[in-house]
């Protein structure tokens, strides 16, 4: 754990203080930590602004997107020297329950800069990291989510060929969510049940510049894509008047297919890292799945014999 670095420019100190003050008023958090590039870490993906872990005391705290909107309303990015802000909002109980199997949380809590401490509860005791359990959960989760994403993508294509346009559209949304969930589980080591599609996309871009480029983030965020996918989710299952235009479907399906390929590469890279950590800790591979055994992008799911 670090204290606030003194070699930040004065404008950075002021901006972080103002953002922290807004978050404290809206969310009443237990802790706020700064991590990522501003804490000295190398920027691997598209997320290069202020990255904050906001640890709340209850599950009823504002969701990430809601909290971001409050911060933006009170301190617009146009008034900041650092326009990009990434929030990870997690309850303290969630952090404590996932700490031993999340390399991401371990790194943030070890290397992050503490911006605020409510002093209402003791700071997290860093438990022993469990590399074997972390790797196994990530590998199995990747296989399950990515196979589900491929299945939804194929179902969408088949439904469209049969004239079931509403089902085709809805399946595209679920394919996108499954691919992003695979990245979330493998790279963060946990899955936040309160994360929506847009927030999930933004947060996962920290692990891949290609994901950022796919969604036009952060400079030219592809709002049309998300509006389409949200429309597919809300309107396709229930609205009798839903219309699926061929161009809109084709463009969206192409991006979701590319999302599947990119997410697979991101996951496989992270799995190789987790596997290396596992082996460095003297954990034999045994019958556990290793990164080379994870399904390649577009590969068929293995038969289980059931």
N, C-alpha and C positions, 0 to 999 in steps of 0.2 A: 504494500500500500504506500502511496506517495501523498505528500501534501502538495498544495498548489505550487507549481513551478514559478519562480520569480523572474525568469527570463522571458516570459510572455510579454508581448507589447501591451501597453496600458489599455489600448482599445479592446484587446482580447479579454483582459481581466474584467473590464466594464461590461462587455457583452455577456460573458459567462455569468457574472453576478446578476445581471438583469434577467436572463433566462432562468437562472436558478430561483430567483425571487418569484417569478411568475409560476413556475412549477410548484413551488412550496405552497403558494396561496391556493392553487387549483386542486392539487392532488394530495397535499399534506403527507409527503413521502417520509420514509424512514432514512433513506440514504439517496444521494445523487452522486454518481461517479462519472468522471470524464475519462474516455479511453480512445483508442484508435490513434490517428495521426497526431492529434494534439497532445497525446500522452507519450509520444515518442515511438509509436509502432509504425511499421511500414504499411503503406496503403496498397492492398492487393486488388481491390475492386473499384467500383464506381463511387463508393462512399468515402469522401475525402473531407467532409466538414466536421462540425462538432458532433461527436457521438457520445450520448449520455445513457447510462443505465439508471433508470428511476425505479428504486425499490420501494414499494408501498406496503402499508401495514395490513391491508385488507383486499379481498378480491373485488370489492365494489369501487375501486379507484377508476378514474377515467381511462378509457381505452387509448391506445397510442395515437390514433388519428384525431380523436377528440382533444387530447392534450396538445398536440401539434397545432391544431386550429386556434386554441386559446393563446398559445405563445405567438403565433403569427399575427393574431389580432392585436396583441398588446405590443409586440416588438417585430414589425414586418421585416422580412429579409432584405428589403430595399434599404433599410436603415442600418443594416449590419455590414461590417467588413467581410464577415464569413456568412454567406447567404444560406448555406446548407446545414440543416440540423436533422440528426437522426436520433430518435428516441426508442429505447427498449424499456417498456414499462412492464414490470413483473412484481407480483406479490412476494413478500419476504418468505412465506411458507413455500412458494414455488421454487424460489432460488435455493433455499435450504434443501429441498427434496431432490433437486437435480444437480447439486454442486459436485457430487462425487463422480458423475458420469458426463459432465459437460466441460470439455477443454476450453470452450469459449468463456464460460463463467469463471473457471479457474484463472484464466489469463486476465480477465477484466478485474477481478477482485485482487489479484496479485500485483498487476502493473498499472491499474487505473489510478486516477487522481481523485481523492475525496473532496467534492465540492460542498457537500452538506451532510451533516449527521444530526439527526433529531435527538440523539442520546436517550431515546426512549427504550432502546433494546441494545443488547451487546452486539458488537460487530460479528459477522459470520466467522465461525471457526473453520478454516480451510481443512476439510477432511482429506484423507488420502485419496488421491485420484485413482480410479479403478480402470486402467486401460483396457483390460480384457473385456470387462462388461460393457464399457463404452464402445469399443470396436464392434462387438457382437451385436449390440443394439442398433448401431448405425448401419452395419452391413445388412442385417435383416430388414430394418426399416427402409433402407434404400431399395432393396429388391421388391418389397411389398408395394411401396408407393409408386415406384417407377413402372412396375408391371401394371398397376392400376391405371396410371396415366396412359400407357400404351393401349390398354384395353378400351378406355374411354375414347381415345383418338380413333381407333379402328371402328368402334361402335358408331361414332359420329359419321364416319365416311360411309359405312354400310347403311345407316339410317337415311342419309341423304340420297343414296342410290335407290332406295325403296320409296322415296317420296315422303318420309317422316321428318319433315323439316324442323318441327319443334323439338323432337328428340335429338336431332343432329346438333342443333344449336346448344341445347342444354348439356349435351355430352362434351362439347368443346370447353365449356366453363369448368366442368369437373376434371377434364384432362389437365387444364392449366393449373388448377389447385393441387392436383396430385403431384405434378412435376415440381412445383414450388415447395410443397410439403416435404418432398424427398430431400431437397437442399436444406430446408430448415432443420430437419431431424439430424442429418449427417453433420452439418457444419456448426449448428448451435448446440446440438446434443439434447435438445428438448423440442417440444411442440407447444406453442401457446394457443389454447383453444379459442381465444378471443381475437385472434389476428384475422383481419379481412384480406381480400385479394390484393388490394393496392398496397397496404402496409407490408404484406408478406413479400411482394415484389421488391419494394424499396429496401427492406432490411436484408434480403438475400443478395442484393447487388453488391454488398460489401465484400463478397467472396469472389466476385467475377466481373471484370470490366465488360466481358461479352454479354452478360445478362443486362448490364446497364445500357449497352449499345442496342440490344434487342428492343428494349422498352423506351429508348430515347432518354435515358436518365443519366445524369441529372439535368442536362441543358435543355433538351427538347422532349419533355415527358410525353409519351404517346397516350394522351387522354382519350382519344377516340377508341383505341383498343380496349381500354378498361370500361368505357361506357358501353361498348358492344357486349363485352363479356358479362357485365352486370345486367344488361338488358336480357341476355340469353338466360341468366339465372332467374331473374324476376319474372319475365314475361313469357318465355317459351313454355314453361310447364302449365301455366294457368290461363293465359290470354288466348281466346279463340281468334283474335284479330292479329295475332303475331305474324309478321311477314319477314321471311329470311331472304335477303337479296343475295344473288349469286356472288357478286363482287365482294360484298362484306364477308360472306362465309369463306370464300377462297383466301382472302387476305388474312383473316383471323386464323384459319386452319393452318396456313403456311407458317405463321408466327408461332403457333402452339407446337407444331412439329419441330421447329428450330429450338424452341424452349426445351423440348424433350431431349434433344441432342446435347445442348449446352449444359443442362442440369445434370445429365449423366456424366459428362466430363468433370464438372465441378465436384460431384459426389465421389467419383473415382479418385480424384486427386486428394481429397480430404481423407478418404478411406486408406489410401497409401500412407498418409501421414500418421493416422491413428494406428495402423498396422505396424509402422516402424517404431512408434512409441511403445506399443505392446511388446514387441520383440526386444527392444532395448531394456525393458523391465524384466526380461527373462521369462516371459510367458510363452510356453510352447504353442504352436499353432493348433495341434491336435486336429479335431474334426471341425474347428471353427472355419467359417467362410473367410477367405482372404480376398483382397481387392481384385485379384486377377480372375476370381470366380464369380464376381458380380456380373449380372447380365449387361452385355454391351447395349448401346442405344439401339432400340428397335428389335432386340433379340426376343425370341419367344420365351414365355415362362417355362421353367423346367417342369417336367411331369413329376407328380408326387406319388403316383401309384395308388391314390385313393379313389 
